Amino acid sequence: FAATLEKSPVEFQTVPGRLTNIYYPDETPSMSAKLKAVQPGECKVEWQVTDIDGKVLDKGAQDFKFASKGEEKQLDLKFKQKEYGWYGVNFRMTDKAGNELVKQDAAFSLIAPDTRKAGYESPYFVWNFGGAHGTPSDLNIVGDILKRMGVRRTLLGKYSEKDAEKWGLTIGQYVHFRFKGTTDEEKEKTAAEAIKE
């Protein structure tokens, strides 16, 4: 058995309209396809939006011409769907003869407005790695993701609850609790500080 790998004459990359591609009702779901010519030529980008069952809800196509290597173009899509749920976005790029160059499946979701008021009374807690294991540590990213998930109690790492107020997050667990010092007096002081916090 053998395979021949061919480089696409056009580089293709999809970019979400917002981080996570999860939208509230007052936000417009969108996505962009960025194209960059490896060599002069033509291509076509087709896309279709499907529901969770695979039913096609919307579709379209656009032709692109590149006069020189390195030329860049962009296709910006705004989606019309209004019902809450998951939507697939299937991209297909072909050359002038109709041969498939790139195929990429993406998705976006529409979620209900955030109405949760829970805080400390919530029995639910979500672990947040806060930068460990390749996860994001920036609270602007993490806070937004957790809020859209409906999370209210988590680990905040280096951040305080005041920092996390915007997303309604409360501390659900101490990150690290270690006795400082070696004497009983020093350990008791550490314990008293933790209890106060």
Accessible surface in RSA format (square Angstrom, percent):
REM  Atomic radii and reference values for relative SASA: ProtOr
REM  Chains: A
REM  Algorithm: Lee & Richards
REM  Probe-radius: 1.40
REM  Slices: 20
REM RES _ NUM      All-atoms   Total-Side   Main-Chain    Non-polar    All polar
REM                ABS   REL    ABS   REL    ABS   REL    ABS   REL    ABS   REL
RES PHE A   1   266.25 133.2 185.61 115.0  80.64 209.8 197.25 119.6  69.00 197.5
RES ALA A   2   110.08 101.2  63.20  97.5  46.88 106.7  74.03 104.2  36.05  95.5
RES ALA A   3    93.55  86.0  54.24  83.7  39.31  89.4  62.25  87.7  31.30  82.9
RES THR A   4   119.88  85.3  89.94  91.2  29.94  71.4  58.02  77.9  61.86  93.5
RES LEU A   5   170.66  95.0 142.32 101.8  28.34  71.2 143.93 101.1  26.73  71.9
RES GLU A   6   154.66  88.8 119.57  90.5  35.08  83.5  44.00  85.1 110.66  90.3
RES LYS A   7   163.18  79.6 129.64  79.5  33.54  79.9  88.28  79.5  74.90  79.8
RES SER A   8    23.58  19.9  15.64  20.9   7.93  18.3  18.79  40.0   4.79   6.7
RES PRO A   9    30.18  22.0  28.22  25.7   1.96   7.1  30.18  24.9   0.00   0.0
RES VAL A  10     2.55   1.7   2.34   2.1   0.22   0.5   2.34   2.0   0.22   0.6
RES GLU A  11    88.91  51.0  83.07  62.8   5.84  13.9  35.01  67.7  53.90  44.0
RES PHE A  12    29.71  14.9   1.27   0.8  28.44  74.0   1.45   0.9  28.26  80.9
RES GLN A  13   109.04  61.0 106.73  78.0   2.31   5.5  32.17  68.5  76.87  58.3
RES THR A  14    23.06  16.4   8.37   8.5  14.69  35.0   1.16   1.6  21.89  33.1
RES VAL A  15    45.06  29.7  44.14  40.0   0.93   2.2  44.62  38.8   0.44   1.2
RES PRO A  16    62.07  45.2  51.16  46.6  10.91  39.7  51.28  42.3  10.79  67.0
RES GLY A  17    45.87  56.6   0.00   N/A  45.87  56.6  12.92  35.5  32.95  73.8
RES ARG A  18    56.08  23.5  47.03  24.0   9.05  21.5  28.78  39.3  27.30  16.5
RES LEU A  19    92.97  51.8  82.18  58.8  10.79  27.1  84.47  59.3   8.50  22.9
RES THR A  20    49.22  35.0  15.27  15.5  33.96  80.9  31.53  42.4  17.69  26.7
RES ASN A  21    11.41   7.9  11.01  10.6   0.39   0.9   7.03  16.9   4.38   4.2
RES ILE A  22    49.81  28.3  49.81  37.1   0.00   0.0  49.81  35.9   0.00   0.0
RES TYR A  23     5.21   2.4   5.17   2.9   0.04   0.1   5.17   3.9   0.04   0.1
RES TYR A  24    29.30  13.7  29.14  16.6   0.17   0.4  28.68  21.6   0.62   0.8
RES PRO A  25    72.16  52.6  35.59  32.4  36.57 132.9  46.67  38.5  25.49 158.4
RES ASP A  26   132.63  92.9  90.88  90.5  41.75  98.7  52.86 124.4  79.77  79.6
RES GLU A  27    55.83  32.1  44.23  33.5  11.60  27.6  27.47  53.1  28.36  23.2
RES THR A  28    80.30  57.1  64.30  65.2  16.00  38.1  29.82  40.1  50.48  76.3
RES PRO A  29     4.62   3.4   4.62   4.2   0.00   0.0   4.62   3.8   0.00   0.0
RES SER A  30    22.89  19.3  22.89  30.5   0.00   0.0   8.13  17.3  14.76  20.7
RES MET A  31     5.12   2.6   3.34   2.2   1.77   4.2   3.63   3.1   1.49   2.0
RES SER A  32    19.68  16.6  19.21  25.6   0.47   1.1   2.88   6.1  16.81  23.5
RES ALA A  33     0.11   0.1   0.01   0.0   0.10   0.2   0.01   0.0   0.10   0.3
RES LYS A  34    93.94  45.8  91.24  56.0   2.70   6.4  38.90  35.0  55.04  58.6
RES LEU A  35     2.95   1.6   0.00   0.0   2.95   7.4   1.39   1.0   1.55   4.2
RES LYS A  36    86.84  42.4  86.47  53.1   0.37   0.9  33.91  30.5  52.93  56.4
RES ALA A  37     2.71   2.5   0.00   0.0   2.71   6.2   0.00   0.0   2.71   7.2
RES VAL A  38    34.15  22.5  27.03  24.5   7.13  17.2  29.89  26.0   4.27  11.6
RES GLN A  39    95.36  53.3  94.25  68.9   1.11   2.6  18.10  38.5  77.25  58.6
RES PRO A  40    76.82  56.0  63.81  58.2  13.01  47.3  63.81  52.7  13.01  80.8
RES GLY A  41    31.79  39.2   0.00   N/A  31.79  39.2  30.00  82.3   1.80   4.0
RES GLU A  42    61.04  35.0  49.14  37.2  11.90  28.3  11.83  22.9  49.21  40.2
RES CYS A  43     4.31   3.3   0.02   0.0   4.29  10.1   2.63   6.7   1.68   1.8
RES LYS A  44    80.44  39.2  80.19  49.2   0.26   0.6  25.24  22.7  55.21  58.8
RES VAL A  45     0.00   0.0   0.00   0.0   0.00   0.0   0.00   0.0   0.00   0.0
RES GLU A  46    58.03  33.3  57.70  43.7   0.33   0.8  14.45  28.0  43.58  35.6
RES TRP A  47    38.82  15.6  34.52  16.7   4.30  10.1  28.76  15.3  10.06  16.3
RES GLN A  48    62.11  34.7  62.11  45.4   0.00   0.0   9.96  21.2  52.15  39.6
RES VAL A  49     0.53   0.3   0.53   0.5   0.00   0.0   0.53   0.5   0.00   0.0
RES THR A  50    12.49   8.9  12.49  12.7   0.00   0.0   5.70   7.7   6.79  10.3
RES ASP A  51    33.75  23.6  32.92  32.8   0.83   2.0  14.92  35.1  18.83  18.8
RES ILE A  52   132.05  75.1 108.19  80.6  23.86  57.5 108.19  77.9  23.86  64.7
RES ASP A  53   128.64  90.1  91.52  91.1  37.12  87.8  31.75  74.7  96.89  96.6
RES GLY A  54    47.29  58.3   0.00   N/A  47.29  58.3  28.62  78.5  18.68  41.8
RES LYS A  55   137.11  66.9 127.02  77.9  10.09  24.0  81.66  73.5  55.45  59.1
RES VAL A  56    68.23  44.9  46.76  42.3  21.47  51.7  46.76  40.6  21.47  58.2
RES LEU A  57    72.01  40.1  36.70  26.3  35.31  88.8  42.42  29.8  29.59  79.6
RES ASP A  58    37.70  26.4  31.49  31.3   6.21  14.7   6.81  16.0  30.89  30.8
RES LYS A  59   153.53  74.9 131.20  80.5  22.33  53.2  74.04  66.6  79.49  84.7
RES GLY A  60    24.85  30.6   0.00   N/A  24.85  30.6  21.51  59.0   3.33   7.5
RES ALA A  61    56.61  52.1  26.88  41.5  29.73  67.6  26.88  37.9  29.73  78.8
RES GLN A  62    77.07  43.1  70.73  51.7   6.34  15.1  24.55  52.3  52.52  39.8
RES ASP A  63   101.56  71.1  81.95  81.6  19.60  46.4  31.49  74.1  70.06  69.9
RES PHE A  64    10.01   5.0   6.48   4.0   3.54   9.2   9.55   5.8   0.47   1.3
RES LYS A  65   138.17  67.4 132.92  81.6   5.25  12.5  77.48  69.7  60.70  64.7
RES PHE A  66     5.88   2.9   0.18   0.1   5.70  14.8   0.75   0.5   5.13  14.7
RES ALA A  67    91.52  84.1  60.52  93.4  31.00  70.5  70.90  99.8  20.62  54.6
RES SER A  68    59.44  50.2  58.08  77.5   1.36   3.1  38.35  81.7  21.09  29.6
RES LYS A  69   157.51  76.8 135.64  83.2  21.87  52.1  78.01  70.2  79.50  84.7
RES GLY A  70    31.98  39.4   0.00   N/A  31.98  39.4  19.29  52.9  12.69  28.4
RES GLU A  71    52.42  30.1  42.61  32.2   9.82  23.4  29.74  57.5  22.69  18.5
RES GLU A  72   119.86  68.8  94.20  71.3  25.66  61.1  27.83  53.8  92.03  75.1
RES LYS A  73    72.29  35.3  60.61  37.2  11.68  27.8  32.47  29.2  39.83  42.4
RES GLN A  74    88.83  49.7  62.68  45.8  26.15  62.3  20.19  43.0  68.64  52.1
RES LEU A  75     8.74   4.9   7.59   5.4   1.15   2.9   8.74   6.1   0.00   0.0
RES ASP A  76    95.46  66.9  69.89  69.6  25.56  60.4  32.87  77.4  62.58  62.4
RES LEU A  77    15.17   8.5  12.68   9.1   2.49   6.3  14.36  10.1   0.81   2.2
RES LYS A  78   157.63  76.9 132.40  81.2  25.24  60.1  88.92  80.0  68.72  73.2
RES PHE A  79    11.33   5.7   4.55   2.8   6.78  17.6   5.82   3.5   5.51  15.8
RES LYS A  80   140.99  68.8 127.14  78.0  13.85  33.0  86.21  77.6  54.78  58.4
RES GLN A  81    23.35  13.1  14.92  10.9   8.43  20.1  12.24  26.1  11.11   8.4
RES LYS A  82   171.20  83.5 148.86  91.3  22.34  53.2 101.95  91.8  69.25  73.8
RES GLU A  83   138.84  79.7 132.69 100.4   6.15  14.6  51.87 100.3  86.97  71.0
RES TYR A  84   121.85  56.9  95.90  54.6  25.95  67.5  74.38  55.9  47.47  58.5
RES GLY A  85    32.40  40.0   0.00   N/A  32.40  40.0  31.44  86.3   0.96   2.1
RES TRP A  86   110.34  44.3 101.07  48.9   9.27  21.8  85.94  45.8  24.41  39.6
RES TYR A  87    14.42   6.7  14.42   8.2   0.00   0.0   5.81   4.4   8.61  10.6
RES GLY A  88     1.66   2.0   0.00   N/A   1.66   2.0   1.66   4.6   0.00   0.0
RES VAL A  89     0.00   0.0   0.00   0.0   0.00   0.0   0.00   0.0   0.00   0.0
RES ASN A  90    39.12  27.0  35.99  34.8   3.13   7.5  13.77  33.1  25.35  24.5
RES PHE A  91     1.79   0.9   0.62   0.4   1.17   3.1   0.97   0.6   0.82   2.3
RES ARG A  92    87.95  36.9  87.62  44.7   0.33   0.8  31.82  43.5  56.13  34.0
RES MET A  93     1.13   0.6   0.45   0.3   0.67   1.6   0.45   0.4   0.67   0.9
RES THR A  94     6.02   4.3   6.02   6.1   0.00   0.0   1.63   2.2   4.39   6.6
RES ASP A  95    36.07  25.3  32.24  32.1   3.83   9.1  12.84  30.2  23.23  23.2
RES LYS A  96   163.91  80.0 130.35  80.0  33.55  79.9  91.18  82.1  72.73  77.5
RES ALA A  97    87.19  80.2  44.76  69.1  42.43  96.5  57.62  81.1  29.58  78.3
RES GLY A  98    41.94  51.7   0.00   N/A  41.94  51.7  27.49  75.4  14.45  32.4
RES ASN A  99    87.89  60.6  83.13  80.3   4.77  11.5  23.69  57.0  64.20  62.1
RES GLU A 100    89.07  51.1  59.17  44.8  29.90  71.2  19.49  37.7  69.57  56.8
RES LEU A 101    48.95  27.3  20.74  14.8  28.21  70.9  24.04  16.9  24.91  67.0
RES VAL A 102    38.36  25.2  32.70  29.6   5.66  13.6  38.15  33.1   0.21   0.6
RES LYS A 103   137.81  67.2 107.81  66.2  30.00  71.4  51.36  46.2  86.45  92.1
RES GLN A 104    60.70  33.9  56.53  41.3   4.18   9.9  21.79  46.4  38.91  29.5
RES ASP A 105    99.55  69.7  72.08  71.7  27.47  65.0  26.85  63.2  72.70  72.5
RES ALA A 106    25.09  23.1  10.51  16.2  14.58  33.2  21.30  30.0   3.79  10.0
RES ALA A 107    34.02  31.3  21.81  33.7  12.21  27.8  22.12  31.2  11.90  31.5
RES PHE A 108     3.21   1.6   0.00   0.0   3.21   8.4   3.21   1.9   0.00   0.0
RES SER A 109    24.62  20.8  24.39  32.6   0.23   0.5   8.91  19.0  15.71  22.0
RES LEU A 110    10.95   6.1   8.70   6.2   2.25   5.7   8.70   6.1   2.25   6.1
RES ILE A 111    43.59  24.8  40.99  30.5   2.60   6.3  43.23  31.1   0.36   1.0
RES ALA A 112    50.55  46.5  41.36  63.8   9.19  20.9  41.36  58.2   9.19  24.3
RES PRO A 113    72.52  52.9  62.00  56.5  10.52  38.2  63.59  52.5   8.93  55.5
RES ASP A 114    51.70  36.2  19.87  19.8  31.83  75.3  12.74  30.0  38.96  38.9
RES THR A 115    99.31  70.6  87.11  88.3  12.20  29.1  59.74  80.2  39.57  59.8
RES ARG A 116   145.66  61.2 128.30  65.4  17.36  41.3  34.96  47.8 110.69  67.1
RES LYS A 117   181.92  88.7 150.68  92.5  31.23  74.4 107.18  96.5  74.74  79.6
RES ALA A 118    37.79  34.7  26.94  41.6  10.85  24.7  29.14  41.0   8.65  22.9
RES GLY A 119    13.50  16.6   0.00   N/A  13.50  16.6  13.32  36.5   0.18   0.4
RES TYR A 120   131.66  61.5 115.49  65.7  16.17  42.1 101.10  76.0  30.56  37.7
RES GLU A 121   133.62  76.7 100.14  75.8  33.47  79.7  75.89 146.8  57.73  47.1
RES SER A 122    13.99  11.8   9.04  12.1   4.95  11.4   4.59   9.8   9.40  13.2
RES PRO A 123   110.39  80.5  74.62  68.0  35.77 130.0  84.33  69.6  26.05 161.9
RES TYR A 124   167.79  78.3 162.68  92.6   5.11  13.3 119.44  89.8  48.35  59.6
RES PHE A 125    69.63  34.8  41.72  25.8  27.91  72.6  42.71  25.9  26.93  77.1
RES VAL A 126    51.92  34.2  49.06  44.4   2.86   6.9  51.92  45.1   0.00   0.0
RES TRP A 127   128.52  51.6 109.92  53.2  18.59  43.7 109.10  58.2  19.42  31.5
RES ASN A 128    23.15  16.0  15.06  14.6   8.09  19.5   4.90  11.8  18.25  17.6
RES PHE A 129   100.85  50.5  81.79  50.7  19.07  49.6  84.59  51.3  16.26  46.5
RES GLY A 130    38.01  46.9   0.00   N/A  38.01  46.9  15.25  41.8  22.76  51.0
RES GLY A 131    32.38  39.9   0.00   N/A  32.38  39.9  11.36  31.2  21.02  47.1
RES ALA A 132    48.77  44.8  36.18  55.8  12.59  28.6  46.43  65.4   2.34   6.2
RES HIS A 133   152.24  83.2 104.46  72.6  47.78 122.2  80.38  82.8  71.86  83.6
RES GLY A 134    80.98  99.9   0.00   N/A  80.98  99.9  40.68 111.6  40.30  90.3
RES THR A 135    46.72  33.2  35.72  36.2  11.00  26.2  38.31  51.5   8.41  12.7
RES PRO A 136    57.29  41.8  45.71  41.7  11.59  42.1  56.76  46.9   0.53   3.3
RES SER A 137    51.66  43.7  42.81  57.1   8.84  20.4  11.92  25.4  39.74  55.7
RES ASP A 138    60.61  42.5  56.81  56.5   3.81   9.0  23.63  55.6  36.99  36.9
RES LEU A 139    11.25   6.3  11.02   7.9   0.23   0.6  11.21   7.9   0.04   0.1
RES ASN A 140    96.03  66.2  85.69  82.8  10.34  24.9  23.23  55.9  72.80  70.4
RES ILE A 141    59.74  34.0  58.75  43.8   1.00   2.4  59.74  43.0   0.00   0.0
RES VAL A 142    11.13   7.3  10.35   9.4   0.77   1.9  11.13   9.7   0.00   0.0
RES GLY A 143     0.00   0.0   0.00   N/A   0.00   0.0   0.00   0.0   0.00   0.0
RES ASP A 144    25.36  17.8  25.36  25.2   0.00   0.0   9.11  21.4  16.25  16.2
RES ILE A 145    48.44  27.6  47.34  35.3   1.10   2.6  48.07  34.6   0.37   1.0
RES LEU A 146    11.84   6.6  11.84   8.5   0.00   0.0  11.84   8.3   0.00   0.0
RES LYS A 147    56.83  27.7  54.41  33.4   2.41   5.7   9.85   8.9  46.97  50.0
RES ARG A 148    28.12  11.8  10.83   5.5  17.29  41.2   2.21   3.0  25.91  15.7
RES MET A 149   111.90  57.9  79.25  52.4  32.65  77.7  76.16  64.7  35.74  47.4
RES GLY A 150    13.16  16.2   0.00   N/A  13.16  16.2   6.91  19.0   6.25  14.0
RES VAL A 151    13.10   8.6   7.77   7.0   5.33  12.8  13.10  11.4   0.00   0.0
RES ARG A 152    16.00   6.7  11.61   5.9   4.38  10.4   6.22   8.5   9.77   5.9
RES ARG A 153    44.75  18.8  43.85  22.4   0.90   2.1   0.00   0.0  44.75  27.1
RES THR A 154     0.00   0.0   0.00   0.0   0.00   0.0   0.00   0.0   0.00   0.0
RES LEU A 155     8.39   4.7   8.12   5.8   0.27   0.7   8.12   5.7   0.27   0.7
RES LEU A 156     6.86   3.8   1.21   0.9   5.65  14.2   3.39   2.4   3.47   9.3
RES GLY A 157    44.04  54.3   0.00   N/A  44.04  54.3  23.60  64.8  20.44  45.8
RES LYS A 158   168.90  82.4 122.22  75.0  46.68 111.1  86.62  78.0  82.28  87.6
RES TYR A 159    57.07  26.6  49.95  28.4   7.12  18.5  37.03  27.8  20.04  24.7
RES SER A 160    52.73  44.6  46.61  62.2   6.13  14.1  46.50  99.0   6.23   8.7
RES GLU A 161    53.45  30.7  47.87  36.2   5.58  13.3  22.99  44.5  30.45  24.9
RES LYS A 162   158.95  77.5 143.91  88.3  15.04  35.8 107.34  96.6  51.61  55.0
RES ASP A 163    72.74  51.0  53.91  53.7  18.83  44.5  15.09  35.5  57.66  57.5
RES ALA A 164     0.00   0.0   0.00   0.0   0.00   0.0   0.00   0.0   0.00   0.0
RES GLU A 165   117.71  67.6 101.68  76.9  16.03  38.2  42.63  82.5  75.08  61.3
RES LYS A 166   152.69  74.5 123.97  76.1  28.73  68.4  91.72  82.6  60.98  65.0
RES TRP A 167    19.99   8.0  18.63   9.0   1.37   3.2  13.32   7.1   6.68  10.8
RES GLY A 168    35.78  44.1   0.00   N/A  35.78  44.1  31.14  85.4   4.65  10.4
RES LEU A 169     3.96   2.2   0.08   0.1   3.88   9.8   0.08   0.1   3.88  10.4
RES THR A 170    22.37  15.9  22.37  22.7   0.00   0.0  22.37  30.0   0.00   0.0
RES ILE A 171    54.99  31.3  49.75  37.1   5.24  12.6  49.75  35.8   5.24  14.2
RES GLY A 172    21.16  26.1   0.00   N/A  21.16  26.1   1.96   5.4  19.21  43.0
RES GLN A 173    77.99  43.6  66.95  48.9  11.04  26.3  32.55  69.3  45.44  34.5
RES TYR A 174   105.82  49.4  96.58  54.9   9.24  24.0  82.63  62.1  23.19  28.6
RES VAL A 175    65.82  43.3  43.14  39.1  22.68  54.6  43.91  38.2  21.90  59.4
RES HIS A 176   127.92  69.9  97.24  67.6  30.68  78.5  72.31  74.5  55.60  64.7
RES PHE A 177   102.94  51.5  74.65  46.2  28.29  73.6  75.90  46.0  27.05  77.4
RES ARG A 178   164.54  69.1 152.94  78.0  11.60  27.6  67.19  91.8  97.36  59.0
RES PHE A 179   110.05  55.1  85.39  52.9  24.66  64.2  85.39  51.8  24.66  70.6
RES LYS A 180   141.82  69.2 136.34  83.7   5.48  13.0  93.31  84.0  48.50  51.7
RES GLY A 181    43.09  53.1   0.00   N/A  43.09  53.1  19.13  52.5  23.96  53.7
RES THR A 182   118.15  84.0  99.90 101.3  18.25  43.5  80.19 107.7  37.97  57.4
RES THR A 183    72.92  51.9  66.14  67.0   6.78  16.2  70.57  94.8   2.34   3.5
RES ASP A 184   108.58  76.1 102.53 102.1   6.05  14.3  28.78  67.7  79.80  79.6
RES GLU A 185   143.04  82.1 136.44 103.2   6.60  15.7  51.06  98.8  91.98  75.1
RES GLU A 186    78.37  45.0  74.58  56.4   3.78   9.0  29.88  57.8  48.49  39.6
RES LYS A 187    79.74  38.9  79.58  48.8   0.16   0.4  27.94  25.2  51.79  55.2
RES GLU A 188   122.06  70.1 115.16  87.1   6.89  16.4  45.11  87.3  76.95  62.8
RES LYS A 189   137.26  67.0 130.59  80.1   6.67  15.9  79.91  71.9  57.34  61.1
RES THR A 190    12.34   8.8  11.26  11.4   1.09   2.6   7.49  10.1   4.85   7.3
RES ALA A 191    26.72  24.6  26.27  40.5   0.44   1.0  26.62  37.5   0.10   0.3
RES ALA A 192    58.88  54.1  49.38  76.2   9.50  21.6  53.78  75.7   5.10  13.5
RES GLU A 193    87.78  50.4  80.20  60.7   7.58  18.0  45.46  87.9  42.32  34.6
RES ALA A 194    16.89  15.5  12.26  18.9   4.64  10.6  16.10  22.7   0.79   2.1
RES ILE A 195   147.93  84.2 121.85  90.8  26.07  62.8 128.84  92.8  19.08  51.8
RES LYS A 196   185.49  90.5 152.86  93.8  32.63  77.7 104.53  94.1  80.96  86.2
RES GLU A 197   144.62  83.0  92.30  69.8  52.32 124.6  47.65  92.2  96.97  79.2
END  Absolute sums over single chains surface
CHAIN  1 A    13311.9      10438.1       2873.8       7395.3       5916.6
END  Absolute sums over all chains
TOTAL         13311.9      10438.1       2873.8       7395.3       5916.6
